[in-house]
């Protein structure tokens, strides 16, 4: 018996070696056209003998440009099936970190049944083979799901089952939806700057807690609701379904809080775009395409992110610099390295906002925040790109009442009148007001103490503002006096110069051109005078000679 097993294994090894040798000879010496024909007919033969059909659903579509909605729907649909049938699972926290969603791990297969039809799902991934060693996942990873079913059930699967899967997957996603905060450039690998990584978005800000005038808040909420319900209207007028908001104002006025309130109000994801990590316009476009619908794309402090405001003037200066750097190759190389850090241009950012690629997807809101709106290029914030400009100003009495209700749970107080008067006279940001309203204990009188502290802070800010204003006016008066003194000196110099020029013009006017005979007579008269070397008389003689025709 052992001899038979040994002979069997030896014969099997010889057969496998012979097959491999024949296959190598076939690939090496057979013409490619003949190989194609053989593989084609061989595949037909295998399909005839193998009755199962395979459908692959890739994670990305269009050369990894956009994430497939079908892939996400299938992933959600299989989460329930995986928890019951799969042996290897992956867990993820969703829905305010209160529940877990399980999905099958890679190279795992589960069975599904639909209207009596049995089919199989498997999760797979492939990675590009590289020579370098790294502890981090490969950047070029391809993930996909594979569906296998019998050929006789083709119409059922393609007709109703796939539609059922997509519908159920979207419903599960809606029930388990967890808002996410995305950021670019935070991952590992070569594509880290062109990929989004996310964490759960758990910011508690709402419009009810926002320190702003109530009328202004109602206006913003109405605008947001109109936009979210305006799919048909935007299609009717021929515009991409997006809207731009410009939030500007001093630091501490609640611009970032406004973004969080908008996201919570609309139930949108937030994409925090860091422009300094984007290498060029192509990567910026790729990031735009990878954003999902129902999202807010935020670029905070855009006046500080990149020097986009002066690029039009810098193009002219660059030509001059290139000429000047012709004899300094080291300086030219160092400047080129600085330019290569980020090559995002104003044109690329404008195309990102409302170019052709901005129509890939819908229901997106683009928000710019800045502390200095005057520094931004007018083309960047014009209407149509930034459709609504919202000024986040200093805290006034209406905004203070919201903060008092949120922080102290107080609707009215005798000190409100004094605080209101001080807020109208003093510029203090909502962040500074909120800092003075923070409770430090559970004492019932702590609220009144906070209000008194706020009054003291407002009085101190008012005195400091008055002092700064006085110093500013004193500096202006000193500069004005200095300019007046300089102007007086310049006027005196001009007066003396004008007097000298006027006297010479008057003298030249008196000395008119003389005739030929008069010039001869005058020359004889002044010969003796010229010998006495008197400077005034010599000058007189020269003036006379200049107007004569004798010499």
C-alpha positions as CSV (number, residue, x, y, z in Angstrom):
1,X,0.0,0.0,0.0
2,X,2.8,2.4,0.9
3,X,4.5,1.5,-2.4
4,X,1.4,2.4,-4.4
5,X,1.2,5.8,-2.6
6,X,4.8,6.5,-3.3
7,X,4.4,5.6,-7.0
8,X,1.3,7.7,-7.2
9,X,3.1,10.8,-5.8
10,X,6.1,10.2,-8.1
11,X,3.9,9.9,-11.1
12,X,1.9,13.0,-10.1
13,X,5.2,15.0,-9.7
14,X,6.4,13.9,-13.1
15,X,3.1,14.8,-14.7
16,X,3.1,18.3,-13.2
17,X,6.7,18.8,-14.3
18,X,5.8,17.7,-17.8
19,X,2.8,20.1,-17.9
20,X,4.9,23.0,-16.6
21,X,7.6,22.3,-19.3
22,X,5.0,22.1,-22.1
23,X,3.4,25.4,-20.9
24,X,6.8,27.1,-20.8
25,X,7.6,25.9,-24.3
26,X,4.2,27.0,-25.4
27,X,4.6,30.6,-24.0
28,X,8.2,30.8,-25.3
29,X,7.9,29.6,-28.9
30,X,4.3,29.8,-30.0
31,X,3.3,33.0,-31.9
32,X,1.2,35.4,-29.7
33,X,-1.7,35.3,-32.2
34,X,-1.9,31.5,-31.9
35,X,-1.7,31.8,-28.2
36,X,-4.7,34.2,-28.1
37,X,-6.8,31.8,-30.2
38,X,-5.9,28.9,-28.0
39,X,-6.8,30.8,-24.8
40,X,-10.0,32.1,-26.3
41,X,-11.3,28.7,-27.3
42,X,-10.0,27.2,-24.1
43,X,-12.0,29.8,-22.1
44,X,-15.1,29.0,-24.1
45,X,-14.6,25.3,-23.3
46,X,-14.2,26.0,-19.6
47,X,-17.3,28.2,-19.6
48,X,-19.3,25.4,-21.2
49,X,-18.2,23.0,-18.5
50,X,-18.3,25.6,-15.6
51,X,-21.9,26.9,-15.2
52,X,-21.2,29.7,-12.7
53,X,-21.1,33.4,-13.4
54,X,-18.9,35.9,-11.6
55,X,-19.6,39.7,-11.3
56,X,-17.0,42.0,-9.8
57,X,-17.8,45.3,-8.1
58,X,-14.7,47.5,-7.7
59,X,-14.3,50.1,-5.0
60,X,-13.4,52.8,-7.5
61,X,-14.7,53.7,-10.9
62,X,-13.0,55.6,-13.7
63,X,-9.4,54.7,-13.1
64,X,-9.7,55.2,-9.4
65,X,-11.1,58.7,-9.7
66,X,-14.5,58.2,-8.0
67,X,-15.6,55.8,-5.3
68,X,-18.4,53.4,-6.5
69,X,-21.8,53.9,-4.8
70,X,-22.5,50.2,-5.6
71,X,-19.5,49.1,-3.6
72,X,-20.6,51.1,-0.5
73,X,-24.2,49.8,-0.8
74,X,-23.0,46.1,-1.1
75,X,-20.7,46.6,1.9
76,X,-23.7,47.8,4.0
77,X,-26.0,45.1,2.7
78,X,-23.5,42.3,3.5
79,X,-22.9,43.6,7.1
80,X,-26.0,41.8,8.4
81,X,-25.2,38.7,6.4
82,X,-21.6,38.7,7.6
83,X,-22.4,38.8,11.3
84,X,-24.4,35.6,11.0
85,X,-22.4,33.5,8.5
86,X,-18.8,34.8,8.2
87,X,-16.0,33.3,10.3
88,X,-13.7,36.3,10.1
89,X,-15.2,39.7,10.7
90,X,-14.2,43.4,10.9
91,X,-15.9,45.8,13.3
92,X,-16.6,49.5,13.0
93,X,-18.2,52.0,15.4
94,X,-21.1,54.0,14.0
95,X,-24.1,56.0,15.1
96,X,-22.6,58.3,17.8
97,X,-20.3,55.5,19.0
98,X,-23.2,53.5,20.5
99,X,-23.2,50.5,18.2
100,X,-21.0,48.2,16.2
101,X,-21.3,47.2,12.5
102,X,-19.7,44.0,11.4
103,X,-18.4,43.2,7.9
104,X,-16.6,40.2,6.5
105,X,-12.9,40.2,6.3
106,X,-10.9,39.9,3.1
107,X,-10.8,36.5,1.3
108,X,-13.9,35.5,3.2
109,X,-17.1,34.1,1.5
110,X,-20.7,34.0,2.6
111,X,-23.9,32.6,1.2
112,X,-27.0,34.6,0.4
113,X,-30.5,33.5,-0.8
114,X,-33.0,35.4,-2.7
115,X,-36.4,34.0,-3.9
116,X,-35.1,30.5,-3.6
117,X,-31.9,31.3,-5.5
118,X,-28.6,30.6,-3.8
119,X,-25.6,32.8,-4.4
120,X,-22.2,33.6,-2.9
121,X,-20.4,36.8,-2.0
122,X,-16.7,37.2,-1.4
123,X,-14.5,40.2,-0.3
124,X,-11.1,40.4,-2.0
125,X,-8.2,42.8,-2.4
126,X,-5.1,42.9,-4.5
127,X,-2.0,45.0,-3.9
128,X,0.7,46.2,-6.3
129,X,4.0,44.4,-5.8
130,X,6.7,46.8,-4.7
131,X,10.3,46.2,-3.8
132,X,10.3,48.5,-0.7
133,X,9.5,47.2,2.8
134,X,7.0,49.2,4.9
135,X,4.9,48.6,8.0
136,X,2.0,50.6,6.5
137,X,-0.6,49.4,4.1
138,X,0.2,49.6,0.4
139,X,-1.0,52.9,-1.2
140,X,-2.2,51.2,-4.5
141,X,-4.6,48.7,-3.0
142,X,-7.5,47.4,-5.0
143,X,-10.6,46.2,-3.2
144,X,-13.6,44.6,-4.7
145,X,-16.6,42.3,-4.1
146,X,-17.3,39.2,-6.2
147,X,-20.8,37.7,-6.7
148,X,-21.1,34.1,-7.9
149,X,-24.3,32.5,-9.1
150,X,-25.5,29.7,-11.5
151,X,-26.1,30.6,-15.1
152,X,-29.7,29.6,-15.0
153,X,-30.5,32.4,-12.5
154,X,-29.0,35.2,-14.6
155,X,-32.3,37.1,-15.2
156,X,-33.3,37.0,-11.5
157,X,-29.9,38.3,-10.3
158,X,-29.5,41.0,-12.9
159,X,-33.1,42.0,-13.0
160,X,-34.3,42.2,-9.4
161,X,-31.6,40.9,-6.9
162,X,-29.0,43.6,-7.6
163,X,-31.6,46.4,-7.4
164,X,-32.7,44.8,-4.1
165,X,-29.1,44.9,-2.8
166,X,-28.5,48.5,-3.7
167,X,-31.9,49.6,-2.1
168,X,-31.3,47.7,1.1
169,X,-27.7,48.9,1.3
170,X,-28.7,52.6,1.1
171,X,-31.4,52.1,3.7
172,X,-28.9,50.5,6.1
173,X,-26.5,53.3,5.5
174,X,-29.2,55.9,6.3
175,X,-30.0,54.1,9.6
176,X,-26.3,53.7,10.6
177,X,-25.2,57.0,9.3
178,X,-22.4,58.7,11.3
179,X,-21.2,62.1,10.3
180,X,-17.5,62.1,9.5
181,X,-14.8,64.7,9.6
182,X,-12.3,64.2,6.7
183,X,-8.8,65.5,6.3
184,X,-6.3,65.3,3.5
185,X,-2.6,64.6,3.9
186,X,-2.9,62.7,7.2
187,X,-2.3,59.2,5.9
188,X,0.8,57.2,5.0
189,X,2.3,56.4,1.6
190,X,2.9,58.2,-1.6
191,X,-0.8,59.1,-2.1
192,X,-1.4,60.5,1.4
193,X,-1.9,64.1,0.1
194,X,-4.5,62.9,-2.4
195,X,-6.6,60.7,-0.1
196,X,-9.0,61.5,2.6
197,X,-8.8,60.0,6.1
198,X,-11.7,60.5,8.5
199,X,-12.8,60.4,12.1
200,X,-16.2,60.6,13.6
201,X,-17.7,64.1,13.6
202,X,-19.0,64.8,17.1
203,X,-19.0,68.6,17.3
204,X,-22.0,69.6,19.4
205,X,-22.5,73.1,18.0
206,X,-26.0,74.0,16.7
207,X,-27.7,77.2,15.5
208,X,-29.4,77.3,18.9
209,X,-26.1,77.6,20.7
210,X,-24.5,80.0,18.1
211,X,-23.8,83.5,19.4
212,X,-25.4,85.5,16.6
213,X,-28.4,87.7,16.0
214,X,-31.6,85.6,15.8
215,X,-32.8,87.3,12.6
216,X,-29.5,86.5,10.9
217,X,-29.6,82.9,12.0
218,X,-33.1,82.5,10.6
219,X,-31.9,83.9,7.3
220,X,-29.0,81.4,7.1
221,X,-31.2,78.4,8.0
222,X,-33.7,79.3,5.4
223,X,-30.9,79.6,2.8
224,X,-29.6,76.2,3.7
225,X,-33.0,74.5,3.6
226,X,-33.6,76.1,0.2
227,X,-30.3,74.7,-1.1
228,X,-30.8,71.2,0.2
229,X,-34.2,71.0,-1.4
230,X,-33.1,72.6,-4.7
231,X,-32.0,69.7,-6.8
232,X,-34.7,70.2,-9.5
233,X,-34.3,74.0,-9.4
234,X,-30.5,73.9,-10.0
235,X,-31.0,71.4,-12.8
236,X,-33.6,73.8,-14.3
237,X,-31.3,76.8,-14.3
238,X,-28.3,74.8,-15.5
239,X,-26.0,75.2,-12.5
240,X,-24.1,72.6,-10.5
241,X,-25.8,71.7,-7.3
242,X,-23.5,73.5,-4.9
243,X,-23.3,76.7,-2.9
244,X,-20.5,78.8,-1.6
245,X,-20.3,80.6,1.8
246,X,-17.7,83.1,2.8
247,X,-17.3,83.6,6.6
248,X,-15.2,86.6,7.5
249,X,-14.5,88.5,10.7
250,X,-12.0,88.9,13.5
251,X,-10.5,85.8,15.3
252,X,-12.8,84.3,18.0
253,X,-16.1,85.3,16.3
254,X,-17.3,81.7,15.7
255,X,-16.5,81.0,12.1
256,X,-15.5,77.3,12.8
257,X,-18.5,76.9,15.1
258,X,-20.7,78.2,12.2
259,X,-19.4,75.4,10.0
260,X,-20.1,72.8,12.6
261,X,-23.6,74.1,13.1
262,X,-24.3,74.0,9.4
263,X,-23.1,70.4,9.2
264,X,-25.3,69.3,12.2
265,X,-28.3,71.2,10.8
266,X,-28.1,69.5,7.3
267,X,-26.6,66.2,8.6
268,X,-23.6,66.6,6.2
269,X,-20.1,65.3,6.3
270,X,-17.3,67.8,6.7
271,X,-14.1,67.8,4.5
272,X,-11.4,70.0,6.0
273,X,-9.1,70.8,3.0
274,X,-5.5,71.7,3.9
275,X,-4.2,73.4,0.8
276,X,-0.5,73.5,1.9
277,X,-0.3,69.7,1.6
278,X,-1.7,69.6,-2.0
279,X,1.1,69.6,-4.5
280,X,-0.6,70.8,-7.6
281,X,-3.9,71.5,-9.3
282,X,-4.3,67.8,-10.4
283,X,-4.2,66.6,-6.9
284,X,-6.7,69.3,-5.8
285,X,-9.1,68.1,-8.6
286,X,-8.7,64.5,-7.4
287,X,-9.6,65.4,-3.9
288,X,-12.7,67.2,-5.1
289,X,-13.9,64.1,-7.0
290,X,-13.4,61.9,-4.0
291,X,-15.7,63.9,-1.8
292,X,-19.2,62.5,-1.3
293,X,-22.5,64.1,-1.8
294,X,-24.2,65.9,1.1
295,X,-20.9,67.3,2.3
296,X,-19.3,70.6,3.3
297,X,-15.8,71.4,2.0
298,X,-14.0,73.8,4.3
299,X,-10.9,75.8,3.6
300,X,-10.1,77.7,6.9
301,X,-8.0,80.9,6.9
302,X,-7.7,80.8,3.2
303,X,-5.8,84.1,3.2
304,X,-3.0,82.2,5.2
305,X,-3.2,78.8,3.4
306,X,-1.4,79.8,0.2
307,X,-0.3,83.1,-1.3
308,X,-3.0,83.1,-3.9
309,X,-3.9,86.8,-3.8
310,X,-0.7,88.1,-5.4
311,X,0.0,85.5,-8.0
312,X,-1.1,87.7,-10.9
313,X,1.6,90.3,-9.9
314,X,4.2,87.6,-9.1
315,X,4.0,86.2,-12.7
316,X,5.4,89.5,-13.9
317,X,8.1,89.6,-11.2
318,X,9.1,86.0,-11.9
319,X,10.3,86.9,-15.4
320,X,12.5,89.6,-13.9
321,X,13.8,87.2,-11.2
322,X,14.6,84.6,-13.8
323,X,16.8,87.1,-15.7
324,X,18.5,88.2,-12.5
325,X,19.2,84.6,-11.4
326,X,21.0,83.8,-14.7
327,X,24.4,84.2,-13.0
328,X,23.4,82.5,-9.7
329,X,22.4,78.9,-10.3
330,X,22.5,78.0,-6.6
331,X,20.0,80.7,-5.8
332,X,17.8,79.7,-8.7
333,X,17.7,76.1,-7.5
334,X,16.8,77.0,-3.9
335,X,13.9,79.2,-5.1
336,X,12.7,76.4,-7.4
337,X,12.6,74.0,-4.4
338,X,10.5,76.5,-2.5
339,X,8.1,76.8,-5.4
340,X,7.7,73.0,-5.7
341,X,6.3,72.7,-2.1
342,X,2.9,73.6,-3.4
343,X,2.0,74.5,-7.0
344,X,-1.7,75.1,-6.5
345,X,-2.6,78.2,-8.4
346,X,-5.4,80.7,-8.2
347,X,-6.7,79.4,-11.5
348,X,-6.7,75.8,-10.1
349,X,-8.6,76.9,-7.0
350,X,-11.2,78.8,-9.0
351,X,-11.7,75.7,-11.2
352,X,-12.1,73.7,-8.0
353,X,-14.9,75.9,-6.8
354,X,-17.0,76.3,-10.0
355,X,-15.1,74.7,-12.9
356,X,-16.3,71.8,-15.0
357,X,-15.1,69.3,-12.5
358,X,-17.2,70.9,-9.7
359,X,-20.3,69.4,-11.3
360,X,-19.1,65.8,-10.5
361,X,-21.5,65.1,-7.7
362,X,-24.0,67.3,-6.1
363,X,-25.4,68.8,-2.9
364,X,-22.0,70.2,-1.8
365,X,-21.3,73.3,0.2
366,X,-18.0,75.1,-0.1
367,X,-17.0,77.3,2.8
368,X,-14.1,79.8,3.0
369,X,-13.1,81.4,6.3
370,X,-10.8,84.4,6.7
371,X,-9.8,87.0,9.2
372,X,-8.9,89.5,6.4
373,X,-11.4,89.5,3.6
374,X,-9.6,92.5,2.0
375,X,-6.6,90.4,1.3
376,X,-8.5,87.9,-0.9
377,X,-8.5,88.2,-4.7
378,X,-11.9,89.6,-5.9
379,X,-12.2,86.8,-8.4
380,X,-12.1,84.2,-5.6
381,X,-15.0,85.6,-3.6
382,X,-17.2,87.1,-6.2
383,X,-20.9,86.2,-6.3
384,X,-21.4,82.9,-8.1
385,X,-18.3,81.4,-6.4
386,X,-19.0,82.6,-2.8
387,X,-22.7,83.0,-3.1
388,X,-23.4,84.2,0.4
389,X,-21.0,86.4,2.4
390,X,-21.6,86.2,6.2
391,X,-19.9,88.6,8.5
392,X,-19.0,87.2,11.9
393,X,-18.8,90.3,14.0
394,X,-18.1,91.2,17.6
395,X,-20.6,90.2,20.3
396,X,-23.6,92.4,20.7
397,X,-26.5,92.2,23.1
398,X,-28.6,89.8,21.1
399,X,-25.7,87.4,20.8
400,X,-24.9,87.8,24.5
401,X,-28.4,86.7,25.5
402,X,-27.9,83.5,23.7
403,X,-24.6,82.9,25.5
404,X,-26.1,83.8,28.9
405,X,-28.9,81.3,28.2
406,X,-26.5,78.5,27.1
407,X,-23.8,79.0,29.8
408,X,-25.8,80.3,32.8
409,X,-29.3,79.3,32.0
410,X,-30.4,83.0,32.6
411,X,-33.0,84.7,30.4
412,X,-33.0,88.1,32.2
413,X,-31.1,89.8,34.9
414,X,-30.8,93.4,36.3
415,X,-27.2,93.5,35.1
416,X,-28.2,92.9,31.5
417,X,-28.9,96.6,30.8
418,X,-25.4,97.6,31.9
419,X,-23.9,94.8,29.9
420,X,-25.9,95.7,26.8
421,X,-24.7,99.3,27.0
422,X,-21.1,98.2,27.4
423,X,-21.3,95.8,24.5
424,X,-22.5,98.5,22.2
425,X,-19.5,100.7,23.1
426,X,-16.9,97.9,23.2
427,X,-15.7,95.4,20.7
428,X,-15.4,92.0,22.3
429,X,-15.5,88.6,20.5
430,X,-18.1,86.0,21.5
431,X,-15.2,83.7,22.5
432,X,-14.0,86.3,25.1
433,X,-17.6,86.8,26.4
434,X,-18.1,83.1,26.7
435,X,-14.8,82.7,28.6
436,X,-16.1,85.1,31.3
437,X,-19.4,83.2,31.5
438,X,-17.9,79.8,32.2
439,X,-19.1,78.4,35.5
440,X,-16.4,77.2,37.9
441,X,-18.8,75.7,40.6
442,X,-22.4,74.7,41.2
443,X,-23.1,77.7,43.4
444,X,-26.4,79.4,42.8
445,X,-24.8,82.8,42.9
446,X,-22.1,81.8,40.5
447,X,-24.1,83.2,37.6
448,X,-24.3,86.7,39.0
449,X,-20.5,86.5,39.7
450,X,-19.9,85.6,36.1
451,X,-22.0,88.6,34.9
452,X,-20.0,90.9,37.2
453,X,-16.8,89.5,35.9
454,X,-18.0,90.2,32.4
455,X,-18.8,93.8,33.3
456,X,-15.3,94.3,34.7
457,X,-13.8,92.7,31.6
458,X,-15.9,95.0,29.3
459,X,-14.8,98.1,31.3
460,X,-11.2,97.1,31.1
461,X,-11.5,96.4,27.3
462,X,-13.2,99.8,26.9
463,X,-10.4,101.6,28.8
464,X,-7.8,99.8,26.8
465,X,-9.6,100.6,23.5
466,X,-9.8,104.3,24.6
467,X,-6.1,104.4,25.4
468,X,-5.3,102.8,22.1
469,X,-7.4,105.3,20.3
470,X,-5.8,108.2,22.1
471,X,-2.3,106.9,21.3
472,X,-3.4,106.4,17.7
473,X,-4.6,110.0,17.4
474,X,-1.5,111.3,19.1
475,X,0.6,109.4,16.6
476,X,-1.4,110.8,13.8
477,X,-1.0,114.4,15.1
478,X,2.7,113.9,15.5
479,X,3.0,112.5,11.9
480,X,0.9,115.4,10.7
481,X,3.1,118.0,12.3
482,X,6.2,116.3,11.0
483,X,4.8,116.4,7.5
484,X,3.8,120.1,7.9
485,X,7.4,120.9,8.9
486,X,8.8,119.0,5.9
487,X,6.3,120.8,3.7
488,X,7.4,124.2,5.0
489,X,11.0,123.4,4.4
490,X,10.2,122.3,0.8
491,X,8.2,125.4,0.2
492,X,11.0,127.7,1.4
493,X,13.5,125.9,-0.9
494,X,11.1,126.2,-3.8
495,X,10.5,129.9,-3.1
496,X,14.2,130.6,-3.2
497,X,14.7,128.7,-6.3
498,X,11.8,130.4,-8.0
499,X,13.1,133.8,-6.9
500,X,16.5,133.1,-8.4
501,X,14.9,131.8,-11.7
502,X,12.5,134.7,-11.9
503,X,15.3,137.4,-11.4
504,X,17.3,135.8,-14.2
505,X,14.3,135.6,-16.5
506,X,13.5,139.3,-15.8
507,X,17.1,140.3,-16.6
508,X,17.1,138.3,-19.8
509,X,13.9,140.0,-20.8
510,X,15.4,143.5,-20.3
511,X,18.5,142.6,-22.4
512,X,17.0,142.6,-25.9
513,X,18.9,141.6,-29.0
514,X,21.1,144.5,-30.4
515,X,21.9,145.5,-33.9
516,X,25.3,145.0,-35.5
517,X,26.4,148.7,-35.1
518,X,25.1,148.9,-31.5
519,X,27.1,145.8,-30.6
520,X,30.3,147.2,-32.0
521,X,29.9,150.4,-30.0
522,X,29.1,148.6,-26.8
523,X,32.1,146.3,-27.2
524,X,34.4,149.3,-27.4
525,X,32.8,150.9,-24.4
526,X,33.2,147.8,-22.2
527,X,36.8,146.9,-23.2
528,X,38.1,149.0,-20.4
529,X,35.5,147.6,-18.0
530,X,36.4,144.0,-18.9
531,X,40.1,144.6,-18.0
532,X,39.1,145.5,-14.5
533,X,37.9,141.9,-13.9
534,X,34.7,142.9,-12.2
535,X,32.4,139.8,-11.9
536,X,29.1,141.7,-12.4
537,X,30.4,143.6,-15.4
538,X,31.9,140.5,-16.9
539,X,28.5,138.8,-16.6
540,X,26.8,141.8,-18.2
541,X,29.2,141.7,-21.1
542,X,28.6,138.0,-21.7
543,X,24.8,138.6,-21.7
544,X,25.2,141.3,-24.3
545,X,27.5,139.1,-26.5
546,X,25.0,136.3,-26.4
547,X,22.3,138.4,-28.0
548,X,24.6,139.8,-30.7
549,X,25.7,138.7,-34.2
550,X,29.2,140.1,-34.0
551,X,31.1,137.1,-32.6
